[in-house]
Amino acid sequence: MAFQVDHDIRTASTIPSDFYRQAQYFELSKERIFARTWQFAGDTDQVKEPGWVTPLNLLEHFIDEPLLLSRDAASSLHCLSNVCTHRGNLMIEKPCKVNDLRCKYHGRRFHLNGKFMAMPEFREVQNFPTEADHLTSLPLHQWGKWLFTSLGKARVANDFFGPMAERIKWMPLNEFAFRPDLSRDYVVDAHWALYCENYLEGFHIPFVHAGLNSVIDYGNYTVELHALSSLQLGIGKEGELAFDLPKDSIDYGKNVAGYYFWVFPNLMFNFYPWGLSINVVNPIGISKTQVRFLSYVWDESKLRQGAGADLHKVELEDEDVVQNVQKGIRSRFYTSGRYSVTRETGTHHFHRLLAEFMNG
């Protein structure tokens, strides 16, 4: 099935419900969408000093690729396969500081940049080592303290992150501190794309989020589209907490309460005057999704105020709606719907990208 979403939102219908319902498309999305895009890998605090290595499972429970982050003696960062090239053993099981990477199964060793170093009892092996004996090195993109990687041939990182980086270049991103006490994971009984498309429109705010609607000026809520990302600009009502914007900001003079950036396909960066909530949407099953809320605080005195005052409450309200949509799209009487031309440009943009990537 080739997915088609008309480029003209006035005549377009939403992506067909088969995309959410059929397991073949869920499986196909692993390679066609997620392996070809940039995914959140962690932050530089996890490999702060030379010698530190940290394992991660990229898109755990979905693609579940074992990788590791390392910082070598020259302080260069690397993202490497965490699988030994001898017999496939996992190299690193927990964060640690080392001089080199050593497999505890048969002792094969690698430099912290992934290059093969030594192997016991291999003197007689011919044509060894080859390129295949190095740990696979993956592309690594750093923005602020945050790290991203890609499993396949993704477009350049700037196509995904550039518009966001340019818009908020005045923020001191390296001062943002991760707060595990303010971070948590949610499991939502819905397809990952349903969760994303709900995020991508403010149309539902007056109907679903009474608390958020009381501080956001819905009439001035805007959406800006970029090639592989979008921005929802939340303007606060008069007297509500907003950013103290520098004069060289394109938004200077606006009462910006929140920058809501989305990066295709599954990353959300929500900037508030207190800091940043990164939401990583990880598919688990065709109707189950893990959403990681990672909080980075910039100004603790502004916590629990304004548009970002109670993220947990807003999340539960969104989950309730999205889980009901998951039940509804199973209906034999629903195939697709139409878009609000003024309020659902972000969702239409998302569906266009889904169709593009799924069609290969």
C-alpha positions, 0 to 999 in steps of 0.5 A: 500500500502506498500512502498518499496525503494531499499536499493541499491541507484544504483538500487532504484527508488524514493518513489511512487508519491501516497505518496504525492498525496493521502490524506490517506497517509497524514493522516496516517503520523500523527501517523506513522511518526510525533507522533513517532519522536521528534519535536521542542517545543521551547527553555529555554528562554521561561521558563527561571525562576521557575514559568514560563509556556508557551503554544504551539500547537505542529505541529499547523494546522496538529496534533495541540496538545495543550501542555505547557512548565513549570519550577517548583520551583526546576528549573526542566523543564516539557512538559505537556498536556495543557488540564485540566483533568476535562472537557478538558479546555485549562489551559494556554493561554499565557506565564505567571509566576504562583505558580501553574496551575489553570483551570479558568473553574472550578478551578482544580489546578495542580503543575507545574510538572503536578501532581493533586493538588486540586479540589473544590466541589469534596469531595464526588467523590469516588476513586479520584484522580487517575493517570488519573487526573494528566496532561499528562507528555511528554518526554522532550529532551534538547540540548543546549537551545533547547527543543524537545518532542514526542507524542508517542513512539519515539526512544531515542533522542540521535538516532536523535540528537546525531551525530549532538551534537557530531560534533559541541560539541565545539560550545558555544550553550548557547550563541546563542540568538534568534532574532525574527527580523531575523526569519520568517514563509513561506507558501509553496504550496507543500507537506512537504516531497517534501520540505525536499527532496529538502533540502537533496541534494546539486545537485540543487545548481549550477542550482537553487542558483547562489548566494550560488554557488558562495561561496560554493565549489560544488566539495567538497560538501559532505553528511554523513548519520546517522540512523535518521539524515544526514549532508551536509557539505558545504565547502567554496571557498578560501577566503570565510567566514568559521568557525574558527575550534578548533584543536580537531574538526574532520573538522579542516583544512577544510574551512567549510562555513556551517553545514547543519544537518537534523533530521528525519522527518522535522527538519533542523539545519543550522549552519553558522559562525554567528549562527544558522537557525533552519527550522521547516517544519510543514505540513498544508495540503497535498499540503501546508506546513509552514516552520518556520525559527528561527534565533539564532545569535552567532557572529553578526559581521558575519551576511550577509556574506558567505553561510548564507548571504541571507537565504530569497533569497535562500528560495524563490529559493527553493520554486519556484522549490518545488512548480513546483515539486508539480504541476508535481507529479500530472501528470498521466505520473509520478510515480517515478524517479531514484537517482544520486548515487553521489549526492542524497544519502540524498534524498534516505536515507529520502525516505527509512525512509519514507517507514520504518515508513509508513509501521509501 
